[in-house]
Structure formats: C-alpha cells, structure tokens
C-alpha cells in the first residue's frame, strides 16, 4: 500500500496536496480505494461551494459500498474533476493522481494540522 510522504492525510482517508498557488488538491487514499473495491460512480462537489472542515462534499461508490468524501479543511471548491466521473476506474488504478476536487482554504496554515504520512500509517495499521 502506498502512502506518499509529500502529502497530508485525514483520518477519514482523504489525501491532500498543497499546490504552488496555495490551493489544495484532494482525493482518496490508496487504503480507502482498496477498502472500497472497484469504484463504479463518483459525485464531486460543485465549483464555488463553500465547505466547512469535515463536511461531506463528494461521494465515491463501489461495488461494496458508498462512502462520503470530506473536506479536509474549510474553504471554497475552485475545481472539480468532472472528467474523472467518466473514468472512475482511475481511482483504483492511481488514487494519488485521480484527484476529486481542489479547494482554496480559508486558513492556509490549516493543512499543517492534518496527518503526515507516518501519522496516517499509524491510523490504518
């Protein structure tokens, strides 16, 4: 199972990458996609939606279950990966490139409160 060192994580299994423009790219972890099994449907949040930290904002459905995806920090959705909804299998093949949405955080420092790779590894072991 892959847990890239350059990302931050949530205990609800989202990964977060800080982009050069300060936005945050969000997807589900390798562990999450493994637990879900074959992903068959995605619902991503609408651009412009304002989210509270921990708010359910997307849905990933698999052959096993449906699972909410939560905002890692408070902010506004600035991009949604609509193209992924037609290629949902990419979530299983390459979860760290199959991002779901991008968020402009209200507090740029909030991402430091998320788990690092080592901390995330402890939560799933």
MOZIKA-V135475 format. One line per field, one symbol per residue. ss: DSSP state (h for helix, s for strand, l for the rest). burial: b if it has 16 or more other ideal C-beta (glycine too) atoms within 10 Angstrom, else e. A space follows every 50 residues. Layout:
ss: ???
burial: ???
This chain:
ss: lllllllssllllsssssllllsssssslhhhhhhhllssssslllllls sllllssssssslllsssssllllsssssslhhhhhllhhhhhlllllll sssssllhhhhhhlslhhhhhhhhl
burial: eebeeebbbbebbbbbbbeeeebbbbbbbbbbbeebeebeebebbeeebe bebeeebbebebeeeebebbbbbbbbbbbbbeebeeebebbbeebbebbb bbbbbeeeebbeebbeeeebeeebe
